[in-house]
Amino acid sequence: MIEFHLDAGSGVSPYMQLVRQVRHALRLDVLREGDQLPTVKDVVAQLAINPNTVLKAYRELEHEGLVAARPGVGTFVTRTLADASLAAHGPLRHDLRRWLAKARLAGLDDESIEALFMTTFRSGAQEDIA
């Protein structure tokens, strides 16, 4: 089962952080068709957020056709986002861990690593378009 977390400094609304975490879990095959999401009550207790925030996230996921609510039972995954590229994740994750270790040895903190990755990622995406 997925365990949610929130980053108050991310600039992303709490409900969208929940939506993104579910999408990532579906993409990485952490959540599979038929799996149950945590109850609204459990998420509220874990994260100390408004129940409407969780409901909004779950409604968004339902609107996207990724989950379905079963009244009185819970919210369940109806489809996954994992694809054939999932097999490539292991070696890529290994390479990324090695890169992270090099970045830390170079003295970069987490925020600097994230900034470096995101700017490189975005500039790489722009180069692919051009």
Buried (B, 14 or more C-beta within 10 A) or exposed (E): EBEBEBEEEEEEEBBBBBBEBBBEBBBBEBBEEEBBBBBBEBBBEEBEBEEEBBBBBBBBBBEBEBBBBEEEEBBBBBEBBBEEEEEEBEEEEEEEEEEBEEBEEEEBEEEEBEEEBEEEEEEEEEEEEE
